Amino acid sequence: MKIKVRKLVEMKPSLQKLITQDIPVKTAFKVGKTIKVLEKEYEVYEESKRKLFKKYGEENIDGNLKIKEENIKVFNEDLEELMNIEVDIELQKIKIGELGEDTKLAGIDMFNLDILLEE
C-alpha cells in the first residue's frame, strides 16, 4: 500500500495509543507488526528532517537547532515536499470488531488510522 509520509507521521501516536490498550492478542500482533513496518520508514523521515534542520538552521544557546529567519520559507517548502513523499508499505487491515469492546480511541485516532481500520 502506498501512503504519504504525512500519514505515517499522523498514524504513529495513534498506533502507540492503540497498542497500550487491552486488545485481543491477534489484533495486538497485527498492530505490533504494523508499528514495526512503519518504524523503519519513520526513522528515514526523522533523519531527513534532521538534515533539513541542519541545512537551514543554526544552533541556539541551548544547543537546539532553530531555523534561520531567512530560511523559513524554503525550509517549509522542503519539509512539505518530504511529507508528500509516497512510501510503499505492507499494512494488515484490522476490522473494528477485532479491537474488542473495551478499546477506547479518540475520534482523531480513528481518523489517523482510517487506512488501517475497516468495518
Phi and psi restraints in degrees (range 20) as a CNS / XPLOR table:
assign (resid 1 and name C) (resid 2 and name N)
       (resid 2 and name CA) (resid 2 and name C) 1.0 -96.5 20.0 2
assign (resid 2 and name N) (resid 2 and name CA)
       (resid 2 and name C) (resid 3 and name N) 1.0 129.4 20.0 2
assign (resid 2 and name C) (resid 3 and name N)
       (resid 3 and name CA) (resid 3 and name C) 1.0 -136.0 20.0 2
assign (resid 3 and name N) (resid 3 and name CA)
       (resid 3 and name C) (resid 4 and name N) 1.0 155.4 20.0 2
assign (resid 3 and name C) (resid 4 and name N)
       (resid 4 and name CA) (resid 4 and name C) 1.0 -80.2 20.0 2
assign (resid 4 and name N) (resid 4 and name CA)
       (resid 4 and name C) (resid 5 and name N) 1.0 152.2 20.0 2
assign (resid 4 and name C) (resid 5 and name N)
       (resid 5 and name CA) (resid 5 and name C) 1.0 -56.2 20.0 2
assign (resid 5 and name N) (resid 5 and name CA)
       (resid 5 and name C) (resid 6 and name N) 1.0 -36.4 20.0 2
assign (resid 5 and name C) (resid 6 and name N)
       (resid 6 and name CA) (resid 6 and name C) 1.0 -54.4 20.0 2
assign (resid 6 and name N) (resid 6 and name CA)
       (resid 6 and name C) (resid 7 and name N) 1.0 -44.3 20.0 2
assign (resid 6 and name C) (resid 7 and name N)
       (resid 7 and name CA) (resid 7 and name C) 1.0 -65.6 20.0 2
assign (resid 7 and name N) (resid 7 and name CA)
       (resid 7 and name C) (resid 8 and name N) 1.0 -41.4 20.0 2
assign (resid 7 and name C) (resid 8 and name N)
       (resid 8 and name CA) (resid 8 and name C) 1.0 -58.9 20.0 2
assign (resid 8 and name N) (resid 8 and name CA)
       (resid 8 and name C) (resid 9 and name N) 1.0 -44.1 20.0 2
assign (resid 8 and name C) (resid 9 and name N)
       (resid 9 and name CA) (resid 9 and name C) 1.0 -65.2 20.0 2
assign (resid 9 and name N) (resid 9 and name CA)
       (resid 9 and name C) (resid 10 and name N) 1.0 -40.1 20.0 2
assign (resid 9 and name C) (resid 10 and name N)
       (resid 10 and name CA) (resid 10 and name C) 1.0 -67.4 20.0 2
assign (resid 10 and name N) (resid 10 and name CA)
       (resid 10 and name C) (resid 11 and name N) 1.0 -35.7 20.0 2
assign (resid 10 and name C) (resid 11 and name N)
       (resid 11 and name CA) (resid 11 and name C) 1.0 -71.9 20.0 2
assign (resid 11 and name N) (resid 11 and name CA)
       (resid 11 and name C) (resid 12 and name N) 1.0 -31.8 20.0 2
assign (resid 11 and name C) (resid 12 and name N)
       (resid 12 and name CA) (resid 12 and name C) 1.0 -54.0 20.0 2
assign (resid 12 and name N) (resid 12 and name CA)
       (resid 12 and name C) (resid 13 and name N) 1.0 -54.8 20.0 2
assign (resid 12 and name C) (resid 13 and name N)
       (resid 13 and name CA) (resid 13 and name C) 1.0 -65.2 20.0 2
assign (resid 13 and name N) (resid 13 and name CA)
       (resid 13 and name C) (resid 14 and name N) 1.0 -32.2 20.0 2
assign (resid 13 and name C) (resid 14 and name N)
       (resid 14 and name CA) (resid 14 and name C) 1.0 -69.2 20.0 2
assign (resid 14 and name N) (resid 14 and name CA)
       (resid 14 and name C) (resid 15 and name N) 1.0 -38.9 20.0 2
assign (resid 14 and name C) (resid 15 and name N)
       (resid 15 and name CA) (resid 15 and name C) 1.0 -66.7 20.0 2
assign (resid 15 and name N) (resid 15 and name CA)
       (resid 15 and name C) (resid 16 and name N) 1.0 -39.6 20.0 2
assign (resid 15 and name C) (resid 16 and name N)
       (resid 16 and name CA) (resid 16 and name C) 1.0 -64.0 20.0 2
assign (resid 16 and name N) (resid 16 and name CA)
       (resid 16 and name C) (resid 17 and name N) 1.0 -37.1 20.0 2
assign (resid 16 and name C) (resid 17 and name N)
       (resid 17 and name CA) (resid 17 and name C) 1.0 -66.9 20.0 2
assign (resid 17 and name N) (resid 17 and name CA)
       (resid 17 and name C) (resid 18 and name N) 1.0 -41.8 20.0 2
assign (resid 17 and name C) (resid 18 and name N)
       (resid 18 and name CA) (resid 18 and name C) 1.0 -64.7 20.0 2
assign (resid 18 and name N) (resid 18 and name CA)
       (resid 18 and name C) (resid 19 and name N) 1.0 -40.7 20.0 2
assign (resid 18 and name C) (resid 19 and name N)
       (resid 19 and name CA) (resid 19 and name C) 1.0 -69.5 20.0 2
assign (resid 19 and name N) (resid 19 and name CA)
       (resid 19 and name C) (resid 20 and name N) 1.0 -19.3 20.0 2
assign (resid 19 and name C) (resid 20 and name N)
       (resid 20 and name CA) (resid 20 and name C) 1.0 -84.6 20.0 2
assign (resid 20 and name N) (resid 20 and name CA)
       (resid 20 and name C) (resid 21 and name N) 1.0 -9.2 20.0 2
assign (resid 20 and name C) (resid 21 and name N)
       (resid 21 and name CA) (resid 21 and name C) 1.0 -76.5 20.0 2
assign (resid 21 and name N) (resid 21 and name CA)
       (resid 21 and name C) (resid 22 and name N) 1.0 161.1 20.0 2
assign (resid 21 and name C) (resid 22 and name N)
       (resid 22 and name CA) (resid 22 and name C) 1.0 -86.0 20.0 2
assign (resid 22 and name N) (resid 22 and name CA)
       (resid 22 and name C) (resid 23 and name N) 1.0 83.5 20.0 2
assign (resid 22 and name C) (resid 23 and name N)
       (resid 23 and name CA) (resid 23 and name C) 1.0 -107.4 20.0 2
assign (resid 23 and name N) (resid 23 and name CA)
       (resid 23 and name C) (resid 24 and name N) 1.0 158.1 20.0 2
assign (resid 23 and name C) (resid 24 and name N)
       (resid 24 and name CA) (resid 24 and name C) 1.0 -56.1 20.0 2
assign (resid 24 and name N) (resid 24 and name CA)
       (resid 24 and name C) (resid 25 and name N) 1.0 149.5 20.0 2
assign (resid 24 and name C) (resid 25 and name N)
       (resid 25 and name CA) (resid 25 and name C) 1.0 -57.8 20.0 2
assign (resid 25 and name N) (resid 25 and name CA)
       (resid 25 and name C) (resid 26 and name N) 1.0 -40.5 20.0 2
assign (resid 25 and name C) (resid 26 and name N)
       (resid 26 and name CA) (resid 26 and name C) 1.0 -63.0 20.0 2
assign (resid 26 and name N) (resid 26 and name CA)
       (resid 26 and name C) (resid 27 and name N) 1.0 -41.2 20.0 2
assign (resid 26 and name C) (resid 27 and name N)
       (resid 27 and name CA) (resid 27 and name C) 1.0 -68.9 20.0 2
assign (resid 27 and name N) (resid 27 and name CA)
       (resid 27 and name C) (resid 28 and name N) 1.0 -41.9 20.0 2
assign (resid 27 and name C) (resid 28 and name N)
       (resid 28 and name CA) (resid 28 and name C) 1.0 -59.4 20.0 2
assign (resid 28 and name N) (resid 28 and name CA)
       (resid 28 and name C) (resid 29 and name N) 1.0 -38.2 20.0 2
assign (resid 28 and name C) (resid 29 and name N)
       (resid 29 and name CA) (resid 29 and name C) 1.0 -63.3 20.0 2
assign (resid 29 and name N) (resid 29 and name CA)
       (resid 29 and name C) (resid 30 and name N) 1.0 -46.1 20.0 2
assign (resid 29 and name C) (resid 30 and name N)
       (resid 30 and name CA) (resid 30 and name C) 1.0 -62.0 20.0 2
assign (resid 30 and name N) (resid 30 and name CA)
       (resid 30 and name C) (resid 31 and name N) 1.0 -43.7 20.0 2
assign (resid 30 and name C) (resid 31 and name N)
       (resid 31 and name CA) (resid 31 and name C) 1.0 -64.9 20.0 2
assign (resid 31 and name N) (resid 31 and name CA)
       (resid 31 and name C) (resid 32 and name N) 1.0 -44.8 20.0 2
assign (resid 31 and name C) (resid 32 and name N)
       (resid 32 and name CA) (resid 32 and name C) 1.0 -60.1 20.0 2
assign (resid 32 and name N) (resid 32 and name CA)
       (resid 32 and name C) (resid 33 and name N) 1.0 -41.8 20.0 2
assign (resid 32 and name C) (resid 33 and name N)
       (resid 33 and name CA) (resid 33 and name C) 1.0 -65.1 20.0 2
assign (resid 33 and name N) (resid 33 and name CA)
       (resid 33 and name C) (resid 34 and name N) 1.0 -40.6 20.0 2
assign (resid 33 and name C) (resid 34 and name N)
       (resid 34 and name CA) (resid 34 and name C) 1.0 -64.4 20.0 2
assign (resid 34 and name N) (resid 34 and name CA)
       (resid 34 and name C) (resid 35 and name N) 1.0 -43.4 20.0 2
assign (resid 34 and name C) (resid 35 and name N)
       (resid 35 and name CA) (resid 35 and name C) 1.0 -59.4 20.0 2
assign (resid 35 and name N) (resid 35 and name CA)
       (resid 35 and name C) (resid 36 and name N) 1.0 -42.9 20.0 2
assign (resid 35 and name C) (resid 36 and name N)
       (resid 36 and name CA) (resid 36 and name C) 1.0 -61.4 20.0 2
assign (resid 36 and name N) (resid 36 and name CA)
       (resid 36 and name C) (resid 37 and name N) 1.0 -43.0 20.0 2
assign (resid 36 and name C) (resid 37 and name N)
       (resid 37 and name CA) (resid 37 and name C) 1.0 -65.4 20.0 2
assign (resid 37 and name N) (resid 37 and name CA)
       (resid 37 and name C) (resid 38 and name N) 1.0 -45.7 20.0 2
assign (resid 37 and name C) (resid 38 and name N)
       (resid 38 and name CA) (resid 38 and name C) 1.0 -67.8 20.0 2
assign (resid 38 and name N) (resid 38 and name CA)
       (resid 38 and name C) (resid 39 and name N) 1.0 -32.5 20.0 2
assign (resid 38 and name C) (resid 39 and name N)
       (resid 39 and name CA) (resid 39 and name C) 1.0 -60.7 20.0 2
assign (resid 39 and name N) (resid 39 and name CA)
       (resid 39 and name C) (resid 40 and name N) 1.0 -38.3 20.0 2
assign (resid 39 and name C) (resid 40 and name N)
       (resid 40 and name CA) (resid 40 and name C) 1.0 -60.7 20.0 2
assign (resid 40 and name N) (resid 40 and name CA)
       (resid 40 and name C) (resid 41 and name N) 1.0 -46.7 20.0 2
assign (resid 40 and name C) (resid 41 and name N)
       (resid 41 and name CA) (resid 41 and name C) 1.0 -68.3 20.0 2
assign (resid 41 and name N) (resid 41 and name CA)
       (resid 41 and name C) (resid 42 and name N) 1.0 -36.0 20.0 2
assign (resid 41 and name C) (resid 42 and name N)
       (resid 42 and name CA) (resid 42 and name C) 1.0 -64.3 20.0 2
assign (resid 42 and name N) (resid 42 and name CA)
       (resid 42 and name C) (resid 43 and name N) 1.0 -38.4 20.0 2
assign (resid 42 and name C) (resid 43 and name N)
       (resid 43 and name CA) (resid 43 and name C) 1.0 -62.3 20.0 2
assign (resid 43 and name N) (resid 43 and name CA)
       (resid 43 and name C) (resid 44 and name N) 1.0 -40.7 20.0 2
assign (resid 43 and name C) (resid 44 and name N)
       (resid 44 and name CA) (resid 44 and name C) 1.0 -64.0 20.0 2
assign (resid 44 and name N) (resid 44 and name CA)
       (resid 44 and name C) (resid 45 and name N) 1.0 -42.1 20.0 2
assign (resid 44 and name C) (resid 45 and name N)
       (resid 45 and name CA) (resid 45 and name C) 1.0 -60.2 20.0 2
assign (resid 45 and name N) (resid 45 and name CA)
       (resid 45 and name C) (resid 46 and name N) 1.0 -48.6 20.0 2
assign (resid 45 and name C) (resid 46 and name N)
       (resid 46 and name CA) (resid 46 and name C) 1.0 -60.6 20.0 2
assign (resid 46 and name N) (resid 46 and name CA)
       (resid 46 and name C) (resid 47 and name N) 1.0 -42.4 20.0 2
assign (resid 46 and name C) (resid 47 and name N)
       (resid 47 and name CA) (resid 47 and name C) 1.0 -64.1 20.0 2
assign (resid 47 and name N) (resid 47 and name CA)
       (resid 47 and name C) (resid 48 and name N) 1.0 -42.4 20.0 2
assign (resid 47 and name C) (resid 48 and name N)
       (resid 48 and name CA) (resid 48 and name C) 1.0 -63.8 20.0 2
assign (resid 48 and name N) (resid 48 and name CA)
       (resid 48 and name C) (resid 49 and name N) 1.0 -39.7 20.0 2
assign (resid 48 and name C) (resid 49 and name N)
       (resid 49 and name CA) (resid 49 and name C) 1.0 -66.1 20.0 2
assign (resid 49 and name N) (resid 49 and name CA)
       (resid 49 and name C) (resid 50 and name N) 1.0 -41.0 20.0 2
assign (resid 49 and name C) (resid 50 and name N)
       (resid 50 and name CA) (resid 50 and name C) 1.0 -59.6 20.0 2
assign (resid 50 and name N) (resid 50 and name CA)
       (resid 50 and name C) (resid 51 and name N) 1.0 -41.4 20.0 2
assign (resid 50 and name C) (resid 51 and name N)
       (resid 51 and name CA) (resid 51 and name C) 1.0 -62.9 20.0 2
assign (resid 51 and name N) (resid 51 and name CA)
       (resid 51 and name C) (resid 52 and name N) 1.0 -38.7 20.0 2
assign (resid 51 and name C) (resid 52 and name N)
       (resid 52 and name CA) (resid 52 and name C) 1.0 -63.7 20.0 2
assign (resid 52 and name N) (resid 52 and name CA)
       (resid 52 and name C) (resid 53 and name N) 1.0 -41.5 20.0 2
assign (resid 52 and name C) (resid 53 and name N)
       (resid 53 and name CA) (resid 53 and name C) 1.0 -62.3 20.0 2
assign (resid 53 and name N) (resid 53 and name CA)
       (resid 53 and name C) (resid 54 and name N) 1.0 -41.4 20.0 2
assign (resid 53 and name C) (resid 54 and name N)
       (resid 54 and name CA) (resid 54 and name C) 1.0 -67.1 20.0 2
assign (resid 54 and name N) (resid 54 and name CA)
       (resid 54 and name C) (resid 55 and name N) 1.0 -38.7 20.0 2
assign (resid 54 and name C) (resid 55 and name N)
       (resid 55 and name CA) (resid 55 and name C) 1.0 -66.7 20.0 2
assign (resid 55 and name N) (resid 55 and name CA)
       (resid 55 and name C) (resid 56 and name N) 1.0 -43.5 20.0 2
assign (resid 55 and name C) (resid 56 and name N)
       (resid 56 and name CA) (resid 56 and name C) 1.0 -107.0 20.0 2
assign (resid 56 and name N) (resid 56 and name CA)
       (resid 56 and name C) (resid 57 and name N) 1.0 -0.9 20.0 2
assign (resid 56 and name C) (resid 57 and name N)
       (resid 57 and name CA) (resid 57 and name C) 1.0 -116.0 20.0 2
assign (resid 57 and name N) (resid 57 and name CA)
       (resid 57 and name C) (resid 58 and name N) 1.0 -178.1 20.0 2
assign (resid 57 and name C) (resid 58 and name N)
       (resid 58 and name CA) (resid 58 and name C) 1.0 -143.8 20.0 2
assign (resid 58 and name N) (resid 58 and name CA)
       (resid 58 and name C) (resid 59 and name N) 1.0 155.1 20.0 2
assign (resid 58 and name C) (resid 59 and name N)
       (resid 59 and name CA) (resid 59 and name C) 1.0 -78.6 20.0 2
assign (resid 59 and name N) (resid 59 and name CA)
       (resid 59 and name C) (resid 60 and name N) 1.0 133.3 20.0 2
assign (resid 59 and name C) (resid 60 and name N)
       (resid 60 and name CA) (resid 60 and name C) 1.0 -93.2 20.0 2
assign (resid 60 and name N) (resid 60 and name CA)
       (resid 60 and name C) (resid 61 and name N) 1.0 -173.8 20.0 2
assign (resid 60 and name C) (resid 61 and name N)
       (resid 61 and name CA) (resid 61 and name C) 1.0 -59.1 20.0 2
assign (resid 61 and name N) (resid 61 and name CA)
       (resid 61 and name C) (resid 62 and name N) 1.0 -35.6 20.0 2
assign (resid 61 and name C) (resid 62 and name N)
       (resid 62 and name CA) (resid 62 and name C) 1.0 -78.2 20.0 2
assign (resid 62 and name N) (resid 62 and name CA)
       (resid 62 and name C) (resid 63 and name N) 1.0 -4.8 20.0 2
assign (resid 62 and name C) (resid 63 and name N)
       (resid 63 and name CA) (resid 63 and name C) 1.0 89.1 20.0 2
assign (resid 63 and name N) (resid 63 and name CA)
       (resid 63 and name C) (resid 64 and name N) 1.0 3.2 20.0 2
assign (resid 63 and name C) (resid 64 and name N)
       (resid 64 and name CA) (resid 64 and name C) 1.0 -89.6 20.0 2
assign (resid 64 and name N) (resid 64 and name CA)
       (resid 64 and name C) (resid 65 and name N) 1.0 151.4 20.0 2
assign (resid 64 and name C) (resid 65 and name N)
       (resid 65 and name CA) (resid 65 and name C) 1.0 -85.6 20.0 2
assign (resid 65 and name N) (resid 65 and name CA)
       (resid 65 and name C) (resid 66 and name N) 1.0 134.2 20.0 2
assign (resid 65 and name C) (resid 66 and name N)
       (resid 66 and name CA) (resid 66 and name C) 1.0 -126.9 20.0 2
assign (resid 66 and name N) (resid 66 and name CA)
       (resid 66 and name C) (resid 67 and name N) 1.0 135.9 20.0 2
assign (resid 66 and name C) (resid 67 and name N)
       (resid 67 and name CA) (resid 67 and name C) 1.0 -69.1 20.0 2
assign (resid 67 and name N) (resid 67 and name CA)
       (resid 67 and name C) (resid 68 and name N) 1.0 130.8 20.0 2
assign (resid 67 and name C) (resid 68 and name N)
       (resid 68 and name CA) (resid 68 and name C) 1.0 -65.4 20.0 2
assign (resid 68 and name N) (resid 68 and name CA)
       (resid 68 and name C) (resid 69 and name N) 1.0 142.7 20.0 2
assign (resid 68 and name C) (resid 69 and name N)
       (resid 69 and name CA) (resid 69 and name C) 1.0 -51.7 20.0 2
assign (resid 69 and name N) (resid 69 and name CA)
       (resid 69 and name C) (resid 70 and name N) 1.0 -43.1 20.0 2
assign (resid 69 and name C) (resid 70 and name N)
       (resid 70 and name CA) (resid 70 and name C) 1.0 -72.3 20.0 2
assign (resid 70 and name N) (resid 70 and name CA)
       (resid 70 and name C) (resid 71 and name N) 1.0 -11.7 20.0 2
assign (resid 70 and name C) (resid 71 and name N)
       (resid 71 and name CA) (resid 71 and name C) 1.0 -106.0 20.0 2
assign (resid 71 and name N) (resid 71 and name CA)
       (resid 71 and name C) (resid 72 and name N) 1.0 -1.4 20.0 2
assign (resid 71 and name C) (resid 72 and name N)
       (resid 72 and name CA) (resid 72 and name C) 1.0 -58.4 20.0 2
assign (resid 72 and name N) (resid 72 and name CA)
       (resid 72 and name C) (resid 73 and name N) 1.0 -45.4 20.0 2
assign (resid 72 and name C) (resid 73 and name N)
       (resid 73 and name CA) (resid 73 and name C) 1.0 -62.5 20.0 2
assign (resid 73 and name N) (resid 73 and name CA)
       (resid 73 and name C) (resid 74 and name N) 1.0 -50.0 20.0 2
assign (resid 73 and name C) (resid 74 and name N)
       (resid 74 and name CA) (resid 74 and name C) 1.0 -68.9 20.0 2
assign (resid 74 and name N) (resid 74 and name CA)
       (resid 74 and name C) (resid 75 and name N) 1.0 -34.4 20.0 2
assign (resid 74 and name C) (resid 75 and name N)
       (resid 75 and name CA) (resid 75 and name C) 1.0 -60.9 20.0 2
assign (resid 75 and name N) (resid 75 and name CA)
       (resid 75 and name C) (resid 76 and name N) 1.0 -48.6 20.0 2
assign (resid 75 and name C) (resid 76 and name N)
       (resid 76 and name CA) (resid 76 and name C) 1.0 -61.5 20.0 2
assign (resid 76 and name N) (resid 76 and name CA)
       (resid 76 and name C) (resid 77 and name N) 1.0 -37.4 20.0 2
assign (resid 76 and name C) (resid 77 and name N)
       (resid 77 and name CA) (resid 77 and name C) 1.0 -64.6 20.0 2
assign (resid 77 and name N) (resid 77 and name CA)
       (resid 77 and name C) (resid 78 and name N) 1.0 -44.9 20.0 2
assign (resid 77 and name C) (resid 78 and name N)
       (resid 78 and name CA) (resid 78 and name C) 1.0 -67.7 20.0 2
assign (resid 78 and name N) (resid 78 and name CA)
       (resid 78 and name C) (resid 79 and name N) 1.0 -38.4 20.0 2
assign (resid 78 and name C) (resid 79 and name N)
       (resid 79 and name CA) (resid 79 and name C) 1.0 -64.8 20.0 2
assign (resid 79 and name N) (resid 79 and name CA)
       (resid 79 and name C) (resid 80 and name N) 1.0 -41.5 20.0 2
assign (resid 79 and name C) (resid 80 and name N)
       (resid 80 and name CA) (resid 80 and name C) 1.0 -62.2 20.0 2
assign (resid 80 and name N) (resid 80 and name CA)
       (resid 80 and name C) (resid 81 and name N) 1.0 -40.6 20.0 2
assign (resid 80 and name C) (resid 81 and name N)
       (resid 81 and name CA) (resid 81 and name C) 1.0 -62.5 20.0 2
assign (resid 81 and name N) (resid 81 and name CA)
       (resid 81 and name C) (resid 82 and name N) 1.0 -42.4 20.0 2
assign (resid 81 and name C) (resid 82 and name N)
       (resid 82 and name CA) (resid 82 and name C) 1.0 -61.0 20.0 2
assign (resid 82 and name N) (resid 82 and name CA)
       (resid 82 and name C) (resid 83 and name N) 1.0 -44.2 20.0 2
assign (resid 82 and name C) (resid 83 and name N)
       (resid 83 and name CA) (resid 83 and name C) 1.0 -66.6 20.0 2
assign (resid 83 and name N) (resid 83 and name CA)
       (resid 83 and name C) (resid 84 and name N) 1.0 -22.8 20.0 2
assign (resid 83 and name C) (resid 84 and name N)
       (resid 84 and name CA) (resid 84 and name C) 1.0 -94.8 20.0 2
assign (resid 84 and name N) (resid 84 and name CA)
       (resid 84 and name C) (resid 85 and name N) 1.0 1.4 20.0 2
assign (resid 84 and name C) (resid 85 and name N)
       (resid 85 and name CA) (resid 85 and name C) 1.0 -67.4 20.0 2
assign (resid 85 and name N) (resid 85 and name CA)
       (resid 85 and name C) (resid 86 and name N) 1.0 137.3 20.0 2
assign (resid 85 and name C) (resid 86 and name N)
       (resid 86 and name CA) (resid 86 and name C) 1.0 -94.3 20.0 2
assign (resid 86 and name N) (resid 86 and name CA)
       (resid 86 and name C) (resid 87 and name N) 1.0 135.3 20.0 2
assign (resid 86 and name C) (resid 87 and name N)
       (resid 87 and name CA) (resid 87 and name C) 1.0 -119.7 20.0 2
assign (resid 87 and name N) (resid 87 and name CA)
       (resid 87 and name C) (resid 88 and name N) 1.0 148.2 20.0 2
assign (resid 87 and name C) (resid 88 and name N)
       (resid 88 and name CA) (resid 88 and name C) 1.0 -103.4 20.0 2
assign (resid 88 and name N) (resid 88 and name CA)
       (resid 88 and name C) (resid 89 and name N) 1.0 113.9 20.0 2
assign (resid 88 and name C) (resid 89 and name N)
       (resid 89 and name CA) (resid 89 and name C) 1.0 -131.7 20.0 2
assign (resid 89 and name N) (resid 89 and name CA)
       (resid 89 and name C) (resid 90 and name N) 1.0 158.1 20.0 2
assign (resid 89 and name C) (resid 90 and name N)
       (resid 90 and name CA) (resid 90 and name C) 1.0 -101.2 20.0 2
assign (resid 90 and name N) (resid 90 and name CA)
       (resid 90 and name C) (resid 91 and name N) 1.0 113.5 20.0 2
assign (resid 90 and name C) (resid 91 and name N)
       (resid 91 and name CA) (resid 91 and name C) 1.0 -110.9 20.0 2
assign (resid 91 and name N) (resid 91 and name CA)
       (resid 91 and name C) (resid 92 and name N) 1.0 141.4 20.0 2
assign (resid 91 and name C) (resid 92 and name N)
       (resid 92 and name CA) (resid 92 and name C) 1.0 -98.5 20.0 2
assign (resid 92 and name N) (resid 92 and name CA)
       (resid 92 and name C) (resid 93 and name N) 1.0 119.4 20.0 2
assign (resid 92 and name C) (resid 93 and name N)
       (resid 93 and name CA) (resid 93 and name C) 1.0 -64.2 20.0 2
assign (resid 93 and name N) (resid 93 and name CA)
       (resid 93 and name C) (resid 94 and name N) 1.0 146.8 20.0 2
assign (resid 93 and name C) (resid 94 and name N)
       (resid 94 and name CA) (resid 94 and name C) 1.0 -123.3 20.0 2
assign (resid 94 and name N) (resid 94 and name CA)
       (resid 94 and name C) (resid 95 and name N) 1.0 126.9 20.0 2
assign (resid 94 and name C) (resid 95 and name N)
       (resid 95 and name CA) (resid 95 and name C) 1.0 -75.2 20.0 2
assign (resid 95 and name N) (resid 95 and name CA)
       (resid 95 and name C) (resid 96 and name N) 1.0 140.0 20.0 2
assign (resid 95 and name C) (resid 96 and name N)
       (resid 96 and name CA) (resid 96 and name C) 1.0 -55.4 20.0 2
assign (resid 96 and name N) (resid 96 and name CA)
       (resid 96 and name C) (resid 97 and name N) 1.0 -37.3 20.0 2
assign (resid 96 and name C) (resid 97 and name N)
       (resid 97 and name CA) (resid 97 and name C) 1.0 -63.5 20.0 2
assign (resid 97 and name N) (resid 97 and name CA)
       (resid 97 and name C) (resid 98 and name N) 1.0 -22.2 20.0 2
assign (resid 97 and name C) (resid 98 and name N)
       (resid 98 and name CA) (resid 98 and name C) 1.0 -77.0 20.0 2
assign (resid 98 and name N) (resid 98 and name CA)
       (resid 98 and name C) (resid 99 and name N) 1.0 -10.1 20.0 2
assign (resid 98 and name C) (resid 99 and name N)
       (resid 99 and name CA) (resid 99 and name C) 1.0 -74.2 20.0 2
assign (resid 99 and name N) (resid 99 and name CA)
       (resid 99 and name C) (resid 100 and name N) 1.0 -23.5 20.0 2
assign (resid 99 and name C) (resid 100 and name N)
       (resid 100 and name CA) (resid 100 and name C) 1.0 94.3 20.0 2
assign (resid 100 and name N) (resid 100 and name CA)
       (resid 100 and name C) (resid 101 and name N) 1.0 154.7 20.0 2
assign (resid 100 and name C) (resid 101 and name N)
       (resid 101 and name CA) (resid 101 and name C) 1.0 -67.6 20.0 2
assign (resid 101 and name N) (resid 101 and name CA)
       (resid 101 and name C) (resid 102 and name N) 1.0 -30.4 20.0 2
assign (resid 101 and name C) (resid 102 and name N)
       (resid 102 and name CA) (resid 102 and name C) 1.0 -90.5 20.0 2
assign (resid 102 and name N) (resid 102 and name CA)
       (resid 102 and name C) (resid 103 and name N) 1.0 -0.8 20.0 2
assign (resid 102 and name C) (resid 103 and name N)
       (resid 103 and name CA) (resid 103 and name C) 1.0 -71.1 20.0 2
assign (resid 103 and name N) (resid 103 and name CA)
       (resid 103 and name C) (resid 104 and name N) 1.0 130.4 20.0 2
assign (resid 103 and name C) (resid 104 and name N)
       (resid 104 and name CA) (resid 104 and name C) 1.0 -122.6 20.0 2
assign (resid 104 and name N) (resid 104 and name CA)
       (resid 104 and name C) (resid 105 and name N) 1.0 119.6 20.0 2
assign (resid 104 and name C) (resid 105 and name N)
       (resid 105 and name CA) (resid 105 and name C) 1.0 -130.5 20.0 2
assign (resid 105 and name N) (resid 105 and name CA)
       (resid 105 and name C) (resid 106 and name N) 1.0 142.1 20.0 2
assign (resid 105 and name C) (resid 106 and name N)
       (resid 106 and name CA) (resid 106 and name C) 1.0 -72.1 20.0 2
assign (resid 106 and name N) (resid 106 and name CA)
       (resid 106 and name C) (resid 107 and name N) 1.0 161.1 20.0 2
assign (resid 106 and name C) (resid 107 and name N)
       (resid 107 and name CA) (resid 107 and name C) 1.0 -55.8 20.0 2
assign (resid 107 and name N) (resid 107 and name CA)
       (resid 107 and name C) (resid 108 and name N) 1.0 -38.7 20.0 2
assign (resid 107 and name C) (resid 108 and name N)
       (resid 108 and name CA) (resid 108 and name C) 1.0 -64.0 20.0 2
assign (resid 108 and name N) (resid 108 and name CA)
       (resid 108 and name C) (resid 109 and name N) 1.0 -34.5 20.0 2
assign (resid 108 and name C) (resid 109 and name N)
       (resid 109 and name CA) (resid 109 and name C) 1.0 -68.2 20.0 2
assign (resid 109 and name N) (resid 109 and name CA)
       (resid 109 and name C) (resid 110 and name N) 1.0 -40.9 20.0 2
assign (resid 109 and name C) (resid 110 and name N)
       (resid 110 and name CA) (resid 110 and name C) 1.0 -62.1 20.0 2
assign (resid 110 and name N) (resid 110 and name CA)
       (resid 110 and name C) (resid 111 and name N) 1.0 -40.6 20.0 2
assign (resid 110 and name C) (resid 111 and name N)
       (resid 111 and name CA) (resid 111 and name C) 1.0 -63.2 20.0 2
assign (resid 111 and name N) (resid 111 and name CA)
       (resid 111 and name C) (resid 112 and name N) 1.0 -46.2 20.0 2
assign (resid 111 and name C) (resid 112 and name N)
       (resid 112 and name CA) (resid 112 and name C) 1.0 -64.7 20.0 2
assign (resid 112 and name N) (resid 112 and name CA)
       (resid 112 and name C) (resid 113 and name N) 1.0 -28.8 20.0 2
assign (resid 112 and name C) (resid 113 and name N)
       (resid 113 and name CA) (resid 113 and name C) 1.0 -101.4 20.0 2
assign (resid 113 and name N) (resid 113 and name CA)
       (resid 113 and name C) (resid 114 and name N) 1.0 14.3 20.0 2
assign (resid 113 and name C) (resid 114 and name N)
       (resid 114 and name CA) (resid 114 and name C) 1.0 -56.2 20.0 2
assign (resid 114 and name N) (resid 114 and name CA)
       (resid 114 and name C) (resid 115 and name N) 1.0 -33.6 20.0 2
assign (resid 114 and name C) (resid 115 and name N)
       (resid 115 and name CA) (resid 115 and name C) 1.0 -77.6 20.0 2
assign (resid 115 and name N) (resid 115 and name CA)
       (resid 115 and name C) (resid 116 and name N) 1.0 -14.3 20.0 2
assign (resid 115 and name C) (resid 116 and name N)
       (resid 116 and name CA) (resid 116 and name C) 1.0 -96.0 20.0 2
assign (resid 116 and name N) (resid 116 and name CA)
       (resid 116 and name C) (resid 117 and name N) 1.0 -31.2 20.0 2
assign (resid 116 and name C) (resid 117 and name N)
       (resid 117 and name CA) (resid 117 and name C) 1.0 -95.7 20.0 2
assign (resid 117 and name N) (resid 117 and name CA)
       (resid 117 and name C) (resid 118 and name N) 1.0 144.8 20.0 2
assign (resid 117 and name C) (resid 118 and name N)
       (resid 118 and name CA) (resid 118 and name C) 1.0 -139.9 20.0 2
assign (resid 118 and name N) (resid 118 and name CA)
       (resid 118 and name C) (resid 119 and name N) 1.0 155.4 20.0 2
